[in-house]
Amino acid sequence: MRTRARAFPIFVLAVSVAVLGGALLSQYWGRLAPCELCLKERWPWTAAIAISVVAATTSRRPTSPRIALLLAAVFVIGSALAFYHVGVEHHWFAGPSACTAAAGTPTTLEALKAQLLHQHPVRSLAMAGICLAMFLRLRGTSSRGIGRRIA
């Protein structure tokens, strides 16, 4: 259990670097200019990287349940931003006009590419669930450990 708890911030760090790295590769190598909301969606991933680095490098103990809960909150915020972005693109909400996708079926390869690249999978929501599950697991472990020390 302890190795899993110590590996948790490293796992979150690896996933966050991969997601943010993919966005940056798309921007700079793929020459896909991000819109205003795309840039805002990167902040939770950046925060997760910072929290994970601190948790992985400063603690000699297994990951605290509070770190897992904090990371879950970060990813819930990321999910909310992604949902808002999708809503703006589908005209459910008002938002920046640069983030509004054109209605209808794409007629060119470039239009199809643009439409596919603006789809937002639920990565943040999946990460929030993983972090919440780890919080519950760590919280249960730490409360059982306290009982053993007292008894």
C-alpha positions in Angstrom: 0.0 0.0 0.0 2.8 2.4 0.9 4.4 2.1 -2.5 1.1 2.8 -4.2 0.5 5.9 -2.1 4.0 7.1 -2.9 3.5 6.4 -6.6 0.3 8.3 -6.7 1.7 11.8 -7.1 4.2 10.5 -9.7 1.3 9.0 -11.6 -0.6 12.3 -11.6 2.5 14.1 -12.6 3.1 11.7 -15.6 -0.5 12.0 -16.8 -0.6 15.8 -16.4 2.7 16.2 -18.2 1.5 14.0 -21.0 -1.8 15.9 -21.4 -0.2 19.3 -21.2 2.7 18.2 -23.4 0.2 17.0 -26.0 -1.5 20.3 -26.0 1.8 22.2 -26.4 2.9 19.8 -29.2 -0.4 20.4 -31.0 0.1 24.1 -30.6 3.8 24.5 -31.6 4.5 21.4 -33.7 1.0 21.0 -35.2 0.5 24.7 -35.5 -3.0 24.6 -34.0 -3.6 28.0 -32.3 -5.5 27.5 -29.0 -8.5 29.7 -28.3 -8.9 31.6 -25.0 -10.8 28.7 -23.3 -8.2 26.2 -24.5 -5.5 28.2 -22.7 -7.7 28.4 -19.5 -8.2 24.6 -19.6 -4.4 24.2 -19.3 -4.3 25.8 -15.8 -5.7 22.9 -13.8 -3.1 20.5 -15.5 -0.3 23.0 -14.6 -1.6 23.2 -11.0 -1.7 19.4 -10.9 1.9 19.3 -12.1 3.0 21.7 -9.4 1.1 19.9 -6.6 2.4 16.5 -7.7 6.0 17.7 -7.9 5.8 19.1 -4.3 4.1 16.0 -3.0 6.5 13.6 -4.7 9.7 15.5 -3.7 9.0 17.0 -0.2 7.3 14.2 1.6 9.1 11.2 3.0 5.8 9.7 4.1 3.1 8.2 1.8 0.8 10.6 0.1 -1.6 12.4 2.4 -5.3 12.0 1.7 -5.5 15.8 1.6 -3.2 15.8 -1.4 -5.4 13.4 -3.2 -8.5 15.5 -2.3 -6.8 18.7 -3.5 -5.9 17.0 -6.8 -9.4 15.7 -7.2 -10.7 19.3 -6.7 -8.2 20.6 -9.3 -9.5 18.0 -11.8 -13.1 18.8 -11.0 -12.4 22.4 -11.9 -10.7 21.3 -15.1 -13.8 19.2 -15.9 -16.0 22.2 -15.4 -13.9 24.3 -17.7 -13.9 21.6 -20.3 -17.7 21.3 -20.1 -18.1 25.0 -20.4 -15.8 25.0 -23.5 -17.8 22.3 -25.1 -21.0 24.2 -24.3 -19.7 27.3 -25.9 -18.7 25.4 -29.0 -22.1 23.8 -29.3 -23.9 27.1 -28.6 -25.3 26.0 -25.2 -23.6 28.9 -23.5 -22.4 32.4 -24.5 -18.7 32.6 -24.6 -15.8 34.0 -26.6 -16.6 34.0 -30.3 -13.2 32.4 -31.1 -14.4 29.3 -29.3 -17.6 28.8 -31.1 -17.6 25.9 -33.6 -19.4 26.3 -36.9 -22.6 24.4 -37.0 -23.2 21.6 -39.5 -21.1 18.8 -41.1 -17.6 19.7 -42.2 -17.2 19.8 -46.0 -13.4 19.8 -46.3 -10.6 17.8 -44.7 -9.4 20.9 -42.9 -12.8 21.6 -41.5 -13.1 18.0 -40.3 -9.6 18.3 -38.7 -10.6 21.5 -36.9 -13.8 19.9 -35.7 -12.1 16.8 -34.4 -9.4 18.8 -32.6 -11.9 20.8 -30.8 -13.6 17.8 -29.1 -12.8 17.5 -25.4 -12.6 14.0 -23.9 -13.3 13.8 -20.2 -9.7 13.4 -19.1 -10.1 15.8 -16.2 -13.2 14.0 -15.0 -11.4 10.6 -15.1 -8.5 12.1 -13.2 -10.9 13.6 -10.6 -12.4 10.1 -10.1 -9.0 8.5 -9.7 -7.9 11.2 -7.2 -11.1 10.9 -5.3 -10.8 7.1 -5.1 -7.2 7.5 -3.9 -8.4 10.0 -1.2 -11.0 7.5 0.0 -8.5 4.7 0.0 -5.8 6.7 1.8 -8.3 8.1 4.3 -9.4 4.6 5.2 -5.9 3.4 5.5 -4.8 6.3 7.7 -7.8 6.0 10.0 -7.1 2.2 10.5 -3.4 2.9 11.1 -4.3 5.4 13.9 -6.5 2.8 15.5 -3.7 0.3 15.5 -1.3 2.7 17.1 -3.7 3.6 19.9 -4.7 0.0 20.7 
